[in-house]
Amino acid sequence: MSIPPQSEESKVLRFLDSIDSEAESVKRQVIKNWEENIRQVRGDQWRIRRAPYFMANVIGNETKKAVGTLTETKPQIQVSAIQPELSKAASVLYNAVKATWDRHSTDDAIYRLCKFGNTLGCGFLRTPYDPMRDDFFVEFVDPRRVFLDPGIAYASDLDQAQYIRIDNVLSVHEVKRRFPGRGSLVKPDARYSSYPEGDRSPTRLATVLSMQPSVYRRFRGARPGPIPRCEVKEYWIKDPNINDSGNLLFPGGRHIFRAADVILSDEPNPYWDGLPDIDMFEWDVDYDSPWGIDGVSDLRRIQEAINRMGDAWVRNYLLGSNFKIIADLDALDPDQWDKIDNEAGLVIRKKPQREFRYEPPVTPSDNLPGIIQGFIQLMDMLSGNFDMGGRSPVQGSSALEGLQAARQTLIRATSRRLESLLERVGQKLISRVFQFYTSDRILLQQGPNKDWISYIYERQKLLQKDNGDMRSVEERQKMYRDFRFLVTPGSSLAMTRIQRTMAALQLRAATGVAPSVRRILQEADLGDPDELIQEGIEEAKLLPPPPPPKGRGGRQ
């Protein structure tokens, strides 16, 4: 089936239906463990009829440690010019991109990305431009709302996908506001406009709807809600159709919004870089799919073993420590029997003149807590989350750093994939600056001391070479290709930053001159290096002069 032109709406809808059928069919195989992984991380483990005597959510803790290690420090970013005469423009571009990067919502998006990546195996970041706000930003996208062309094999190749679909649930009022005219044809969808009555649980659907957040699933006995909502599907499609001159009609691809059987918008890719505004992160590389491998599935059996052993150990201790009451059935009246329970002792009723023998349970081994601890350490080893707690204080700092670096090998591998994703996202931010920051404006970014400072973005300087020559109008739409967004390798890990600082201090002690004090302070990220150096100089002036050196025999 060829991609129909924009004017034939019914054919476009049928083509989009075929995309939905293929993408949803493939994704059903990918997501079969996703809901179970989410339950495991939430602590909904080892379901039994009675309340467990012991339950430890080790998987949830492992996830928090892994995500915390990846996100505890901001990665060090830079914008470099490919051509040497664009260094001043690169500085302007860096400050503009940094203003977007420093927003708190970006930190939150990266945290969510890593949390979902560890739990489900993948996550997505978008860099959209919002005309309502006249600004662009970085936002997280739930992987349960994304459907991909099965022809791609790696997350880094997402830009090569023939199609990408992103599902959103919006209020009907928001749809009408964003899509005036066509939005008025959209009707509320009862599946997303209702809520459960009482404590009824949602039904599980076998279609794409089961991948929506639980608040939007279908419920038994649902009642209409106060806000009418609908599902809006967004498509990024590579359209091969050409015009009479042999050129592509949509050189950057085709961008379509759809709500049920209404095409809300069908337009060329609105971005200069000609790429979808979404990028993919995979926690670990899957050989057969771009959806990645999660960090939870390998720990589920160990988690269950820990809880089963702990539950049996605690239950036996509680039951074995109780008093035992052995009496004939007619020893007490029925109402008196009801006053005796198993809280203070184990009650055993036997028939008169019948033999009864009580076999005490096997005393649980005192070594069981150590075995459970060993299983937890095994989970640490599998996930790469090793702590240095409990180490001997006589070990030197360099030895501890070496051990910690060796233990974080798995996390380091994941951090490199995260930094690779951030570089792809940052490259799109560079394009957005050229396309949408068309006039001077005041931006806010975090200073070296973590305080918010204003920065004046000057469009004119961005379009100039270092000698003051202006770039031509034809060049401006492609200028983003002259710059590269880079992330310092390993800078997203705090331990890497500590190691780089310690190495710089050792080189300084060995050479006496290199690296500079300013470079060491910059690596340590303690604040503005120039300000810290100036404070040190001012403090040195207030100190008393050192005593003169003594001669031989202690004489002055």
Helices and strands as residue ranges (DSSP letters): H 9-30, H 34-42, H 58-71, E 77-81, G 84-86, H 87-101, H 104-120, E 122-126, E 129-130, E 135-136, E 139-141, G 143-145, E 146-148, G 155-160, E 163-171, H 172-178, G 182-185, E 194-196, G 208-211, G 214-216, E 222-224, E 229-237, E 254-259, E 262-268, E 278-282, G 297-299, H 300-320, E 323-328, G 329-331, H 334-337, E 345-350, H 368-383, H 397-407, H 409-436, E 441-446, E 452-457, H 459-462, H 473-476, G 479-482, E 483-487, H 494-511, H 517-524, H 529-542, G 552-554
